Amino acid sequence: MSPPVQQVPGLWRTDLQQHDLSVPGREVIQNRVELSPEAPLVRHKHPGEEIIYVLEGSLEYQIDGQPTKTYSAGEALIVPAETVHSVKNVGGGKAAELATYVVEKGKPFLVVVD
């Protein structure tokens, strides 16, 4: 397992695994993402589906085309491919998720959107 990487203040991503899939041109990437309450909202998208399981805390997801919703530890959600979204820690302490991405190989893994 790789050491956590701080991408923006208050957000750390730990790479857990990355493998080719049996579907041609697709790979799976799995990360542990930790957010402090101070982490900024970053609107972004991925070149494939993001499957999320909240490990601890409470996270508010803003997914374009869907109502804003808060998920707590033990809950799961999916972000459709190429859909702009953001996440915010709305709990009183640390929050973390297990993020599994089924993405197109060769495309940027994460694209920040204004």
N, C-alpha and C positions, 0 to 999 in steps of 0.2 A: 504494500500500500504506500502511495506517495505521501509526503508530508502535506499538510493543508497549505493552500496558497490563498493569500488575501488579495481578492480581485479589486474591491473598492473598500473604503473604510467600513468596518462592521460586517463584512461578508467574506467567508472562507469556503473554499471548495477543495475537497480531498478526492483525488482520482482513485477509484476502487478497482475498476477493470474496463477494458476496451477490447472488443473482439469482432471479427467478421461474422456475419450471419449467413444462414443458408440461402437467404434471399439475395440474389445478385445485386451488388452496388449498395448494400446496406450494412451498417455496423451497429453494435450496441455499445453505449458508453454509460458507465454508472459512477455517480458521484455522491458523496455526502456533502451537503451544503448547510453551513451554519450561519445564522444571521443574528446580530445583536439588535436591540430595539432602535439603535441609532443608524442602522444601515439605510442608505437612500433607496428610493424606488428607482429601478432601472428598467425602462421598457425595452424589451428585447424579443427575439424569436429564434427558433431552431429549425434546421432543415429536416425535420421529422417529428414524431410524437415524443412528448415528455410525460412519463408516468411517474407520479409523485406519491410517496408515503411519508406522512409527517411523523417524525420520530419523537420530537419533544416540542413543547410550547404551542403557541397559536400563531398561524400565518394567514394573512389576508391576501387573496389572489384577485387581481384585476386582469381578466382575460377578455380581450376584445370580442364583442358580440354576446357576452354573457354578463349576468349581474355579478357584482363584487360579492365574494363569499369568504368566510373565515373557516379554516380547517384547524382542528386540534390534533394532538398526538393520537395516533391510532387510526386516523382518517386518510383516505386516498383520493386522488383526482388525476385527470389526464388533461394535458394541453394539446390540442390538435396541431398538426404540422403547420409550420409557417404562420402561426397565429401569434400576434403581438400580445405580450402579457408582462406583468410585474408582480412581485411578491414583497410583502412587508411583515415584519415581526410586530404583532399587535399585543403580545403578552408582556408580562412584567420582567421576564428574564430571557435567557438564551432560548433559541428555537433552532431546530434542525430538521432536515428532510433527507430522505433517500431519493435521489432523482435518477431515473433510468431513461435514457434517450435511445430511440430507434431511429437512426438518422442516415441520410444519404452520404456516402463516402465522398471525400474530395471537396465538400462544401464547407464554408466556415461554420463551426459548431455553434457559435453564438453571434448574433448580429444585433447590435444596439440600435434602437430606433428612437428618433426624436419625439 
